[in-house]
Amino acid sequence: MTVREHNAGHPPSQHTIEQVWLANPGIGPTAERIWLSSPDVGPLEESYLVRALRSGWVAPVGPEVDAFEREVAARVGRAHAAALTSGTAGLHLALLALGAGPGDAVVVPTLTFVATANAVVYTGAEPVFVDCEPESGNLDPDLLERTLDELRRARRRVAAVLPVDMFGSCADYGRILPIGASAGVPIIEDAAEALGAVQDGHPAGAFGRAAVLSFNGNKMITTSNGGMLVSDDQDLIARCRYLSTQARQPVTHYEHTDIGYNYRLSNLLAALGRAQLRRLDGMLERRRAHRERYAKLFSAVPGVRLLGDRDAGANCWLTSIVVDPAVAGWQVGDLAAHLGALDIETRPIWKPMHLQPVFRGARSVLSGAAEQLFNDGLALPSGSALTDQQVARVTAAIGDFLDRR
């Protein structure tokens, strides 16, 4: 089903989600704006930063970085970790360590943030986009298996598969890992959105040859900007750590035999991350409580469901609804416009990579599920920093919208 076909028959007065997104990108008119997922920081973070600053370690190495790596590795059940400037840097380095380069293919979900695909392009490899499961938004294992088989028959080397844990809900690794193993293709888990999530008793970040976490300002915990590459493969982490420091050789003068990158996390930002990690469980509880409120609010609304509502182990980074306009009688763009007018931020579910102009013509294996979620999905305010008053304001605004319908 094409986008044009999907929208056919809806009255032109109704808002499509992309129209609202483009028309309302900034601050609303009056009240204090409620953001989708703002940073949740306080006195503990301040004390850790001051301590790190007074220690004199302000460069992108130091004891806070070392401790942060150990603590994150322990949290996700990995043996080794490398603290980096972003999750994107982690994906890039992991792909390089696996030998990805020109002529190779890397399988990427089409429903993801562009960073996942960009990291592939940085290496010179080609991203091959695969559609998602409609219930969760995560990589479709059946389509993955079909894609790997087609690439094998075409004699294409597949350097890796990059499943993404969509909005904090782990992909189906019970199926994905055996598919990768059977094809001889390593899995790199993009867990940028999923710190604190659990699947079958295993934490997000524990799956595949390596995994990447993000600590961007809107994530579960933040280091302002930063990320972490985790793995049980000591050699892989050592290689990535080497590349992340401009590939400097261990000699007193500056000696370089490889092209490197300036990807190492600051000691000050690592201190911020350590404080955030100590508060993670409480922040998880807040986000899960928000999701429960939304679930109750929409439970009796025909044609509306929560994305990934069957995943009890999700971290609820962002709670998103999916609306069937033929049943509900309204589109997500209508709700987005209503909330936007009240200074409440919402966001569409990711625009699929195969629809992005920069990836026009890329090889894609599609079912239409990602396009439908983009058209009919909406992320609602979900941050742990939301006050009870702000949550009440959001739910009242949604209730008012539903009452009018």
C-alpha positions in Angstrom: 0.0 0.0 0.0 1.4 3.4 -0.9 1.2 6.6 1.1 -1.1 8.0 -1.5 -3.4 5.0 -1.3 -3.4 5.0 2.5 -4.5 8.6 2.7 -7.1 8.3 0.0 -10.7 8.9 1.1 -9.9 11.0 4.2 -11.4 14.5 4.2 -8.9 17.2 3.2 -9.7 19.1 6.5 -8.1 16.4 8.5 -4.4 16.7 9.4 -1.8 14.2 8.2 0.9 13.7 10.7 3.6 15.0 8.3 1.7 18.2 7.7 1.5 18.9 11.4 5.1 18.0 12.0 6.3 20.4 9.3 3.9 23.2 10.3 4.5 23.1 14.0 8.2 22.5 14.7 8.8 24.9 17.5 7.5 26.6 20.5 3.7 27.0 20.9 2.0 30.3 21.8 1.3 30.6 25.5 1.8 28.0 28.3 5.0 26.4 29.4 5.9 23.8 26.8 5.7 20.1 27.6 8.5 18.3 25.8 8.5 14.7 24.5 11.5 13.5 26.6 13.6 16.2 28.2 16.7 15.5 30.3 16.0 14.5 33.9 18.9 15.9 35.9 19.3 17.3 39.5 21.5 17.7 42.5 23.1 14.3 42.2 24.3 15.0 38.7 25.6 18.4 39.8 27.6 16.9 42.6 29.2 14.3 40.3 30.1 17.0 37.8 31.7 19.3 40.4 33.7 16.4 41.8 35.0 15.5 38.4 35.8 19.1 37.6 37.7 19.6 40.8 39.7 16.4 40.2 41.4 18.1 37.2 40.4 15.4 34.8 38.6 17.4 32.1 40.0 15.7 29.0 38.3 12.8 27.1 39.9 10.2 29.4 40.1 9.7 33.1 38.8 7.8 36.1 35.1 8.7 35.5 35.3 7.3 32.0 36.9 4.0 33.3 34.3 3.7 36.0 31.4 4.5 33.7 32.4 1.8 31.3 32.6 -0.8 34.0 29.2 0.2 35.5 27.4 0.2 32.1 29.0 -3.1 31.1 27.8 -4.6 34.4 24.3 -3.2 34.0 23.8 -4.8 30.6 25.7 -8.0 31.3 28.7 -7.5 29.1 32.4 -8.0 29.8 33.7 -4.9 28.1 32.7 -1.4 27.1 34.0 1.7 25.4 32.6 5.2 26.2 32.2 7.3 23.1 30.8 10.6 21.9 27.6 9.2 20.5 25.7 6.0 19.8 26.4 6.7 16.1 30.1 6.6 16.8 29.6 3.2 18.4 27.8 1.8 15.4 30.5 3.2 13.0 33.4 1.7 15.0 31.7 -1.7 15.5 31.1 -1.9 11.7 34.7 -1.0 11.0 35.9 -3.6 13.5 33.8 -6.2 11.6 35.4 -5.2 8.4 32.5 -3.5 6.7 33.5 -1.5 3.7 32.8 -0.8 0.0 31.0 -3.6 -1.8 29.5 -5.0 1.4 25.8 -4.9 2.4 24.6 -4.2 5.9 20.9 -5.0 6.8 19.2 -2.1 8.5 15.5 -1.7 9.6 13.8 0.8 7.5 11.9 2.1 10.6 14.7 3.7 12.5 16.5 7.0 13.1 18.8 8.0 10.3 21.9 7.5 12.4 21.7 3.7 12.0 21.8 3.9 8.3 24.4 6.8 8.3 26.8 4.7 10.2 26.7 2.1 7.4 27.4 4.7 4.8 30.4 6.1 6.8 32.1 2.7 6.2 31.4 2.7 2.4 29.1 -0.2 2.7 25.5 -0.2 1.4 22.5 -0.2 3.7 19.8 -2.7 2.7 16.5 -1.7 4.3 14.0 -4.3 5.7 10.5 -3.6 6.9 9.2 -4.1 10.4 6.6 -6.1 12.4 3.4 -4.0 12.6 2.8 -4.8 16.2 6.1 -3.7 17.6 7.8 -1.7 14.9 10.9 -3.9 15.2 12.7 -5.7 12.4 10.6 -8.4 10.8 12.5 -11.7 11.2 10.8 -13.4 8.3 11.8 -10.5 5.9 15.3 -10.6 7.4 15.7 -14.2 6.6 14.4 -13.7 3.1 16.7 -10.7 2.6 19.8 -12.6 3.7 18.9 -15.4 1.4 18.5 -13.1 -1.5 21.9 -11.4 -0.8 23.6 -14.7 -0.5 22.2 -15.8 -3.9 23.4 -12.5 -5.3 26.9 -13.3 -3.9 26.9 -10.2 -1.8 28.9 -10.1 1.4 26.8 -9.1 4.4 29.0 -7.4 7.0 26.3 -7.2 9.7 22.7 -6.9 10.6 21.7 -3.9 12.8 18.4 -4.6 14.5 17.0 -1.5 16.4 15.2 -1.8 19.7 12.3 0.4 18.7 11.3 3.0 21.3 12.8 0.8 24.0 11.3 -2.5 23.0 13.8 -5.2 22.2 13.7 -6.7 18.7 12.9 -10.5 18.5 16.4 -11.7 19.2 15.0 -15.2 19.9 14.6 -15.4 16.1 17.0 -12.9 14.8 20.2 -14.3 16.4 19.7 -17.9 15.0 18.9 -16.4 11.5 22.2 -14.4 11.7 24.1 -17.4 12.9 22.7 -19.6 10.1 23.7 -17.1 7.5 27.1 -16.5 9.1 26.3 -12.8 9.6 27.1 -11.0 12.9 24.4 -9.0 14.7 25.1 -5.6 16.2 22.3 -4.5 18.5 21.3 -0.9 18.1 20.0 -0.4 21.7 20.2 3.3 21.6 16.7 3.7 22.9 16.5 0.6 25.1 18.7 0.9 28.2 16.8 -0.7 31.0 14.6 -2.9 28.8 14.6 -6.7 29.2 13.8 -9.6 26.9 13.6 -13.2 28.2 15.6 -12.3 31.3 18.4 -10.6 29.3 18.9 -6.8 29.3 19.0 -4.7 26.2 22.6 -4.4 25.1 23.3 -8.1 25.9 22.4 -9.3 22.4 24.6 -10.0 19.4 28.4 -9.6 18.8 28.2 -6.1 20.1 25.6 -3.5 21.1 25.4 0.2 21.2 23.7 2.5 23.7 22.9 6.2 23.4 23.1 8.9 26.1 21.8 11.8 24.0 19.8 14.4 25.8 16.4 12.8 25.3 17.4 9.2 26.1 16.8 7.1 29.2 19.9 8.6 30.8 22.0 11.4 29.4 25.6 12.5 29.2 24.5 15.5 27.2 25.8 13.8 24.2 27.5 10.4 24.3 27.1 6.6 23.8 28.6 3.3 24.7 29.8 0.3 22.7 29.5 -3.0 24.7 30.6 -6.5 23.9 32.0 -9.7 25.3 34.7 -9.6 22.6 37.7 -7.9 24.2 39.6 -7.6 20.9 36.7 -5.8 19.2 36.4 -3.3 22.1 40.2 -2.8 22.1 40.1 -2.1 18.3 37.3 0.3 18.6 38.8 2.2 21.6 42.1 2.5 19.5 40.2 3.9 16.5 38.2 6.3 18.8 41.4 8.1 19.9 42.7 9.0 16.4 44.3 5.6 16.1 47.4 6.8 17.9 50.2 4.3 18.4 51.4 3.7 21.9 54.6 5.7 21.5 55.7 9.0 23.0 55.5 10.9 19.7 52.4 11.0 17.5 52.5 7.9 15.3 49.6 6.8 13.1 49.3 3.7 10.9 45.5 3.8 10.6 42.8 6.4 10.0 41.3 7.2 13.4 38.4 9.2 14.8 37.9 11.7 17.7 35.2 9.6 19.3 36.2 9.3 23.0 33.8 10.5 25.7 34.8 13.3 28.0 35.6 12.5 31.7 33.2 15.3 32.8 30.3 13.8 30.7 31.1 10.3 32.0 30.6 11.7 35.6 27.2 13.0 34.6 26.4 9.5 33.2 27.4 7.8 36.4 25.0 9.9 38.4 22.3 9.2 35.9 22.9 5.5 36.0 22.3 5.5 39.7 18.9 7.0 39.1 17.9 4.8 36.2 15.5 2.4 38.0 13.5 5.3 39.3 13.4 6.9 35.9 12.2 3.6 34.4 9.4 3.5 36.9 8.2 7.0 35.9 8.2 6.2 32.2 6.3 3.0 32.8 3.8 4.8 34.9 3.2 7.3 32.0 2.6 4.4 29.7 0.0 2.8 32.0 -1.8 6.2 32.2 -1.9 6.3 28.4 -3.0 2.7 28.2 -5.9 3.4 30.5 -6.8 6.6 28.7 -7.1 4.9 25.3 -8.3 1.5 26.4 -11.9 2.2 25.4 -11.2 4.3 22.3 -12.0 2.3 19.1 -9.2 2.1 16.6 -6.4 3.1 18.9 -3.6 0.9 20.3 -0.2 1.4 21.9 2.8 0.4 19.8 4.5 -2.6 21.4 1.8 -3.0 24.0 2.6 -6.7 24.3 6.2 -6.2 25.5 6.2 -6.2 29.3 10.0 -5.8 29.3 10.1 -2.5 27.4 11.7 0.5 29.1 8.9 2.8 27.8 11.3 5.4 26.5 8.6 6.8 24.3 5.0 5.7 24.4 3.4 5.8 21.0 -0.2 5.3 19.8 -1.2 3.8 16.5 -4.6 5.0 15.1 -6.8 3.3 12.5 -8.6 6.4 11.1 -11.3 4.3 9.5 -12.3 3.0 12.9 -11.4 5.9 15.2 -12.9 8.6 12.9 -9.8 10.8 13.3 -6.1 10.8 12.3 -3.0 11.2 14.5 -2.4 14.5 12.8 -5.6 15.8 14.3 -4.5 14.9 17.8 -1.0 16.3 17.1 -2.4 19.6 16.0 -4.7 19.8 19.1 -1.8 19.1 21.5 0.6 21.4 19.6 -1.8 24.3 20.0 -1.5 23.7 23.7 2.3 23.7 23.7 2.5 19.9 24.1 5.1 18.3 21.9 4.4 15.1 20.0 6.4 13.4 17.3 5.6 11.0 14.4 7.0 7.5 14.5 10.2 7.5 12.5 9.9 8.2 8.8 11.1 5.1 7.1 14.6 5.2 5.6 13.4 4.0 2.2 11.2 7.2 2.0 14.1 9.5 2.9 15.4 11.5 -0.1 19.0 10.8 0.8 18.3 7.0 0.4 16.2 7.2 -2.7 16.7 4.1 -4.8 18.3 2.0 -2.0 17.6 -1.7 -1.9 14.6 -2.3 0.3 12.5 -5.4 1.2 9.1 -4.0 2.2 5.7 -5.1 3.5 4.2 -1.6 4.0 4.2 -1.9 7.8 6.7 0.9 8.4 4.9 3.3 6.1 1.6 2.6 7.9 3.2 3.2 11.3 4.7 6.5 10.1 1.3 7.6 8.8 -0.7 6.4 11.7 1.7 6.6 14.7 2.3 9.3 17.2 4.8 9.5 20.1 3.4 11.2 23.2 5.3 13.0 26.1 7.0 10.2 28.0 10.0 11.7 29.9 10.8 10.8 33.5 11.2 14.6 34.2 7.5 15.2 33.6 5.8 16.5 36.7 2.5 15.2 37.9 1.0 18.5 36.9 2.4 18.2 33.4 1.1 14.7 33.1 -2.3 15.8 34.2 -2.2 18.6 31.6 -1.4 16.2 28.8 -4.0 13.6 29.8 -6.7 16.3 30.2 -5.8 17.7 26.7 -6.1 14.3 25.2 -9.4 13.6 27.1 -10.8 16.9 25.8 -9.8 15.9 22.2 -11.5 12.5 22.6 -14.6 14.0 24.1 -15.0 16.4 21.1 -14.8 13.4 18.8 
